């Protein structure tokens, strides 16, 4: 499946940009029937160059609150269970 991630290539080089670009290139996350799944373990391994606790808080900070379905610029993940996240389907632009 060819895809691109919304706003992945035209942002400043921050962690959000690096995260979305890595997903777009297929270097982070994996595709399941529900969409693109990212685990905390994969995230920390991929971003092992970041030595601060920011890697621990990034995914939870990008999580859409329970009961909500709409994403925002800073909230675009659903927490499926501890350490497992689903990328909001509106972030994926199918080509």
Secondary structure, DSSP 8 states (H G I E B T S, - for coil): --EEETTSSSS-SSHHHHHHHHHHTTSS-EEETTEEEEEHHHHHHHTTT--STHHHHHHHHTB--TT-----SS--EEEEETTEEEE-GGGEEE-
